[in-house]
Amino acid sequence: MFIKEVSMPFGKREILYLVGHGVTDTSCCGFWGCAYALVCKFILSWKKKRNGDGVPISEVEPIRDMRIQADIRRRIEDEEMVLQIIFCEPTFGKSGG
């Protein structure tokens, strides 16, 4: 479950990431949980329009540069108490197989 949406300044740009918590109640060790950050992308426009259900929509751009990802990872580690930092990759147009 996501608990926080963050717009983080990064140079002249901004990054969108989400902080979430996952809980497993049937692991081999019993009840367990973890906190993570899902780095969505660079923000091109923040909540500029809404979909048919009234949910805000932002325009974003993938973060593919590994050096930039490493810098972002360090900054999020300094700000958030998370065990994992995951970067989104675009999936549209890709076929499974």
C-alpha positions in Angstrom: 0.0 0.0 0.0 1.3 3.4 -0.9 1.3 5.9 2.0 3.1 8.9 0.6 3.5 10.6 -2.8 6.6 12.8 -3.1 7.8 15.4 -5.6 11.5 15.8 -4.9 13.6 18.6 -6.5 16.5 17.2 -8.6 18.7 19.9 -10.2 16.4 21.9 -12.5 13.9 19.0 -12.6 11.6 17.1 -10.1 11.2 13.4 -9.5 8.0 11.7 -8.5 8.3 8.8 -6.1 5.9 6.8 -3.9 6.6 5.4 -0.5 4.8 2.2 0.4 4.6 -0.6 2.9 4.1 -4.3 2.1 2.9 -6.8 4.7 3.0 -10.6 4.4 1.1 -12.5 7.1 2.0 -16.0 5.9 5.7 -16.0 5.3 7.9 -18.9 6.6 9.0 -16.7 9.5 5.5 -15.5 10.4 4.1 -12.0 10.1 6.5 -9.7 8.2 6.5 -6.3 6.5 8.8 -3.9 4.6 8.9 -0.3 3.5 10.0 0.7 -0.1 10.2 3.6 -2.5 9.0 3.3 -6.0 10.7 6.0 -8.1 8.2 6.8 -10.9 9.9 9.2 -13.2 10.9 12.8 -13.9 7.9 15.1 -13.7 7.1 17.0 -16.9 3.8 18.5 -15.6 2.3 17.9 -12.2 -1.4 17.0 -12.0 -2.2 19.2 -14.9 -5.4 17.3 -15.9 -7.9 14.7 -14.5 -9.1 11.5 -15.9 -12.8 10.6 -16.2 -13.0 9.6 -12.5 -11.5 13.0 -11.4 -8.1 11.5 -10.5 -5.2 13.9 -11.2 -2.8 13.0 -14.0 0.8 14.0 -14.3 3.1 13.8 -17.3 6.4 12.0 -16.6 9.6 10.9 -18.3 11.5 7.7 -17.5 14.8 7.8 -15.6 17.1 5.5 -17.5 20.6 6.9 -16.7 22.2 4.6 -14.1 24.3 7.4 -12.6 21.2 9.6 -12.1 19.4 6.6 -10.6 22.3 6.0 -8.1 22.2 9.7 -7.1 18.5 9.6 -6.6 18.8 6.3 -4.6 21.3 8.0 -2.2 19.0 11.0 -1.7 15.9 8.9 -1.0 17.9 6.7 1.4 18.8 10.0 3.3 15.1 11.0 3.4 13.1 7.8 3.9 13.2 4.7 6.1 12.9 2.2 3.3 14.5 -1.2 2.6 14.2 -1.1 -1.2 14.2 1.6 -3.8 12.7 0.5 -7.1 12.8 2.4 -10.4 9.8 2.1 -12.8 10.4 1.1 -16.3 7.9 1.8 -19.1 5.8 -1.3 -20.0 3.6 0.2 -22.7 4.3 -1.3 -26.1 6.2 -4.2 -24.7 4.9 -7.7 -25.4 5.1 -10.4 -22.7 6.5 -13.7 -23.5 
